[in-house]
């Protein structure tokens, strides 16, 4: 079994910063792409940023220049550094990972979500 555990959410003032972490554990043979999604109330879940195993990144236009995704393959962990936060960044942030387990079965896994609130 595979589990993704997120941490680092919270309440921050506009212009502030937060760093989210997501650690994968369990029956993991390899992890391919990892990413962060978010879902605001009344809106669909959207991709925020993604990173391949080799380190190539992709960002939503709304966060380019403000957010940075990175990963530590040795720790099976992905990070999202969020700077210059805006009220419209308020959402539940979800970690996602494409994982191959020891049975060589591929699966798409989600974390439980962490709330990020940007407000004065």
C-alpha positions as CSV (number, residue, x, y, z in Angstrom):
1,X,0.0,0.0,0.0
2,X,1.1,3.6,-0.7
3,X,0.3,6.7,1.4
4,X,0.9,10.3,0.7
5,X,1.1,12.6,3.7
6,X,1.0,16.4,3.3
7,X,2.1,19.1,5.7
8,X,2.8,22.8,5.9
9,X,-0.6,24.4,5.2
10,X,-2.0,27.2,7.3
11,X,-3.1,30.8,7.5
12,X,-0.9,33.5,6.1
13,X,-1.3,37.2,5.2
14,X,-1.2,38.4,1.6
15,X,2.3,38.6,0.4
16,X,3.5,36.0,2.8
17,X,5.0,32.5,2.2
18,X,4.3,28.9,3.0
19,X,6.1,25.7,2.1
20,X,4.1,22.5,1.6
21,X,5.6,19.0,1.9
22,X,4.3,15.7,0.7
23,X,6.0,12.4,1.7
24,X,5.2,9.1,0.0
25,X,5.6,5.9,1.9
26,X,4.8,2.2,1.6
27,X,5.3,-0.3,-1.2
28,X,7.1,2.0,-3.6
29,X,9.4,0.7,-6.4
30,X,9.6,4.1,-8.2
31,X,7.9,7.4,-8.4
32,X,7.4,9.1,-11.7
33,X,5.7,12.5,-11.9
34,X,4.6,14.3,-8.7
35,X,2.5,17.4,-8.5
36,X,0.3,19.7,-6.5
37,X,-3.3,20.5,-7.2
38,X,-5.7,22.8,-5.5
39,X,-9.4,23.1,-5.1
40,X,-11.2,26.3,-3.9
41,X,-14.8,26.3,-2.7
42,X,-17.2,25.9,-5.6
43,X,-14.4,25.4,-8.1
44,X,-12.9,22.4,-9.9
45,X,-9.6,20.9,-8.8
46,X,-6.8,22.4,-10.9
47,X,-3.1,21.6,-11.4
48,X,-0.8,24.1,-9.7
49,X,2.6,22.6,-10.5
50,X,4.2,19.3,-11.5
51,X,7.7,17.8,-11.6
52,X,9.0,14.8,-13.4
53,X,11.5,12.3,-11.9
54,X,14.2,14.0,-13.8
55,X,13.3,17.4,-12.5
56,X,11.4,19.0,-15.4
57,X,8.7,21.3,-14.1
58,X,5.4,22.7,-15.2
59,X,3.3,25.5,-13.6
60,X,-0.1,27.0,-13.9
61,X,0.1,30.5,-15.3
62,X,-1.5,31.9,-12.2
63,X,1.5,30.8,-10.0
64,X,4.4,31.2,-12.4
65,X,7.2,33.3,-10.8
66,X,5.7,32.9,-7.3
67,X,5.6,29.1,-6.6
68,X,8.4,26.6,-6.9
69,X,8.0,22.9,-7.0
70,X,10.9,20.6,-6.1
71,X,11.5,17.0,-5.0
72,X,13.9,14.8,-3.1
73,X,13.9,11.4,-4.8
74,X,15.9,9.9,-1.9
75,X,13.1,10.9,0.5
76,X,10.2,10.3,-1.9
77,X,9.1,13.8,-1.0
78,X,7.8,16.7,-3.1
79,X,7.7,20.3,-2.0
80,X,5.9,23.5,-3.0
81,X,7.4,26.8,-2.0
82,X,4.7,29.4,-2.2
83,X,5.8,33.1,-2.1
84,X,3.9,36.4,-2.7
85,X,0.7,34.6,-1.7
86,X,-2.6,36.2,-2.8
87,X,-6.2,35.7,-1.4
88,X,-7.0,33.9,-4.6
89,X,-4.5,31.2,-3.7
90,X,-6.8,30.1,-0.9
91,X,-7.7,26.5,-1.4
92,X,-7.2,22.9,-0.3
93,X,-3.9,21.8,-1.7
94,X,-3.5,18.1,-2.7
95,X,-0.4,16.2,-3.5
96,X,-0.4,13.7,-6.4
97,X,2.1,11.1,-7.4
98,X,2.4,8.4,-10.2
99,X,3.8,5.4,-8.4
100,X,5.0,2.0,-9.4
101,X,4.8,-0.5,-6.5
102,X,6.9,-3.6,-5.9
103,X,4.4,-5.7,-7.9
104,X,5.2,-3.3,-10.8
105,X,1.6,-2.1,-10.8
106,X,1.2,1.6,-11.7
107,X,-1.2,3.8,-9.7
108,X,-2.1,7.4,-9.3
109,X,-2.2,8.4,-5.6
110,X,-3.6,11.5,-3.7
111,X,-2.8,13.0,-0.4
112,X,-5.6,13.9,2.1
113,X,-5.2,17.7,1.3
114,X,-4.0,20.6,3.4
115,X,-5.8,23.9,3.8
116,X,-4.0,27.1,2.7
117,X,-5.8,30.3,3.6
118,X,-4.5,33.7,2.5
119,X,-6.2,36.5,4.4
120,X,-5.4,39.6,6.4
